[in-house]
């Protein structure tokens, strides 16, 4: 389950809260893009993606399933079924 909140007023910022089977991590630190920039540069130099294609496709499927939920008025969308309906698998 993913939830994104957008705030139009107030102090801007970003962070993440991860809920896992062994604990909860709340990270609100301000960060720069140095790590991302290094990964992009390494990818451009080696041609080897830092993230497996399967993980990338799952992230994109998650975002599309969220859009599908929005189009249907907020109903839950089962990610595994959504991916299978579009020819993929988890």
Backbone as numpy.savetxt, mean C-alpha at the origin, in Angstrom:
# Nx Ny Nz CAx CAy CAz Cx Cy Cz
-6.98 -5.28 5.79 -7.83 -4.10 5.79 -6.95 -2.88 5.79
-7.24 -1.97 4.93 -6.50 -0.71 4.89 -7.44 0.46 5.01
-7.03 1.46 5.74 -7.83 2.67 5.92 -6.92 3.87 5.69
-7.38 4.80 4.88 -6.63 6.02 4.64 -7.49 7.19 5.07
-6.92 8.06 5.88 -7.62 9.27 6.33 -6.94 10.48 5.72
-7.73 11.39 5.19 -7.20 12.65 4.67 -7.77 13.79 5.50
-6.91 14.72 5.88 -7.34 15.87 6.68 -7.18 17.13 5.85
-8.23 17.91 5.77 -8.18 19.15 5.00 -7.71 20.33 5.84
-7.89 20.23 7.15 -7.49 21.31 8.05 -6.58 20.75 9.13
-5.80 21.61 9.74 -4.93 21.15 10.82 -3.51 20.93 10.34
-2.70 20.42 11.26 -1.29 20.20 10.98 -1.12 19.03 10.00
-0.45 19.28 8.88 -0.21 18.18 7.94 0.84 17.23 8.49
0.78 16.01 8.06 1.76 15.02 8.47 1.35 13.66 7.94
2.13 12.67 8.24 1.79 11.33 7.79 2.41 10.33 8.75
1.95 9.13 8.66 2.45 8.08 9.52 1.75 6.79 9.17
2.04 5.77 9.95 1.45 4.47 9.69 1.26 3.74 11.01
0.15 3.01 11.10 -0.07 2.10 12.21 -0.26 0.71 11.61
0.58 -0.23 12.02 0.52 -1.59 11.51 0.03 -2.52 12.61
-0.97 -3.33 12.28 -1.51 -4.29 13.22 -1.10 -5.67 12.75
-0.33 -6.38 13.57 0.13 -7.70 13.19 -0.24 -8.74 14.23
0.12 -9.96 13.96 -0.22 -11.06 14.88 0.63 -11.02 16.14
1.77 -10.33 16.08 2.64 -10.28 17.26 2.71 -8.91 17.91
1.99 -7.94 17.37 2.00 -6.62 18.00 1.49 -5.53 17.07
1.53 -4.30 17.59 1.08 -3.12 16.86 2.24 -2.13 16.83
2.50 -1.56 15.67 3.56 -0.58 15.51 2.93 0.72 15.06
3.21 1.80 15.77 2.70 3.12 15.42 3.90 4.00 15.10
4.04 4.39 13.87 5.21 5.16 13.42 4.74 6.50 12.87
5.06 7.57 13.55 4.67 8.91 13.12 5.87 9.82 12.86
7.05 9.23 12.74 8.24 10.05 12.53 8.22 10.72 11.17
8.70 11.96 11.15 8.88 12.66 9.88 10.07 12.02 9.17
9.92 11.73 7.91 10.99 11.09 7.15 11.22 11.85 5.84
12.40 11.63 5.31 12.67 12.18 3.98 12.63 11.03 2.98
12.99 11.30 1.77 12.91 10.30 0.71 14.27 9.75 0.34
15.26 9.85 1.22 16.60 9.39 0.91 16.63 7.89 0.62
15.97 7.09 1.48 15.95 5.64 1.27 15.29 5.26 -0.05
14.17 5.92 -0.35 13.47 5.66 -1.60 14.35 6.03 -2.79
15.01 7.18 -2.69 15.87 7.65 -3.76 17.01 6.66 -4.01
17.57 6.12 -2.94 18.65 5.13 -3.09 18.15 3.87 -3.78
16.95 3.42 -3.41 16.39 2.21 -4.03 16.11 2.44 -5.51
15.60 3.61 -5.86 15.33 3.94 -7.26 16.64 3.95 -8.05
17.67 4.58 -7.49 18.97 4.65 -8.16 19.55 3.25 -8.37
19.47 2.41 -7.33 19.97 1.03 -7.46 19.20 0.27 -8.54
17.88 0.46 -8.59 17.07 -0.19 -9.61 17.49 0.27 -11.01
17.71 1.56 -11.17 18.10 2.08 -12.48 19.48 1.57 -12.89
20.36 1.37 -11.92 21.72 0.90 -12.23 21.76 -0.60 -12.52
20.96 -1.38 -11.79 21.05 -2.84 -11.91 19.92 -3.47 -12.72
18.78 -2.77 -12.83 17.62 -3.33 -13.49 16.86 -4.32 -12.62
17.30 -4.52 -11.37 16.66 -5.46 -10.45 15.76 -4.67 -9.50
14.47 -4.98 -9.55 13.50 -4.28 -8.70 13.73 -4.64 -7.23
13.62 -3.66 -6.32 13.84 -3.94 -4.90 12.67 -4.67 -4.25
11.53 -4.70 -4.91 10.32 -5.36 -4.41 9.92 -6.43 -5.41
9.60 -7.64 -4.94 9.16 -8.69 -5.88 7.90 -8.25 -6.64
7.81 -8.62 -7.90 6.68 -8.22 -8.73 5.36 -8.68 -8.13
5.35 -9.84 -7.46 4.11 -10.33 -6.86 3.61 -9.37 -5.78
4.54 -8.83 -4.99 4.16 -7.87 -3.94 3.66 -6.57 -4.56
4.33 -6.12 -5.60 3.90 -4.91 -6.30 2.49 -5.07 -6.85
2.22 -6.22 -7.48 0.89 -6.47 -8.04 -0.17 -6.56 -6.94
0.18 -7.13 -5.80 -0.77 -7.21 -4.69 -1.11 -5.81 -4.16
-0.12 -4.95 -4.09 -0.37 -3.56 -3.65 -1.30 -2.86 -4.63
-1.03 -3.01 -5.92 -1.88 -2.38 -6.93 -3.30 -2.96 -6.89
-3.41 -4.27 -6.68 -4.74 -4.90 -6.57 -5.48 -4.36 -5.35
-4.77 -4.16 -4.25 -5.38 -3.60 -3.04 -5.96 -2.21 -3.33
-5.18 -1.39 -4.02 -5.66 -0.03 -4.32 -6.87 -0.08 -5.26
-6.85 -0.98 -6.24 -7.99 -1.09 -7.16 -9.22 -1.64 -6.43
-9.01 -2.60 -5.51 -10.13 -3.12 -4.72 -10.74 -2.02 -3.84
-9.89 -1.15 -3.31 -10.39 -0.02 -2.52 -11.25 0.89 -3.40
-10.81 1.14 -4.62 -11.61 1.94 -5.56 -12.92 1.26 -5.88
-12.88 -0.08 -6.05 -14.10 -0.84 -6.33 -15.08 -0.71 -5.16
-14.57 -0.80 -3.95 -15.41 -0.62 -2.76 -16.06 0.76 -2.77
-15.28 1.76 -3.10 -15.81 3.14 -3.17 -16.91 3.25 -4.22
-16.67 2.65 -5.39 -17.67 2.71 -6.46 -18.98 2.04 -6.05
-18.89 1.04 -5.15 -20.07 0.31 -4.71 -20.64 0.86 -3.39
-20.23 2.07 -3.04 -20.79 2.69 -1.84 -20.15 2.26 -0.54
-18.95 1.71 -0.61 -18.22 1.36 0.60 -18.37 -0.08 1.06
-18.96 -0.93 0.23 -19.11 -2.34 0.63 -17.74 -3.00 0.70
-17.57 -3.98 1.59 -16.29 -4.70 1.65 -16.00 -5.44 0.35
-14.75 -5.45 -0.05 -14.31 -6.18 -1.24 -13.25 -7.18 -0.79
-13.49 -8.46 -1.00 -12.54 -9.51 -0.64 -11.38 -9.46 -1.63
-10.18 -9.16 -1.13 -9.03 -8.97 -2.01 -8.67 -10.22 -2.78
-8.67 -11.37 -2.11 -8.31 -12.62 -2.79 -9.29 -12.92 -3.92
-10.59 -12.76 -3.64 -11.61 -13.00 -4.67 -11.50 -11.97 -5.80
-11.21 -10.73 -5.44 -11.07 -9.66 -6.42 -9.92 -9.98 -7.38
-8.79 -10.41 -6.84 -7.64 -10.74 -7.67 -7.96 -11.94 -8.57
-8.61 -12.96 -8.01 -8.98 -14.16 -8.79 -9.92 -13.79 -9.93
-10.86 -12.87 -9.68 -11.81 -12.45 -10.71 -11.11 -11.77 -11.87
-9.94 -11.22 -11.61 -9.19 -10.51 -12.65 -7.99 -11.31 -13.15
-8.04 -12.63 -12.93 -7.06 -13.52 -13.53 -5.78 -13.75 -12.74
-5.73 -13.33 -11.50 -4.52 -13.53 -10.70 -4.76 -14.46 -9.54
-3.76 -14.57 -8.68 -3.88 -15.39 -7.48 -2.96 -14.84 -6.40
-3.30 -15.14 -5.15 -2.42 -14.76 -4.03 -1.70 -15.98 -3.51
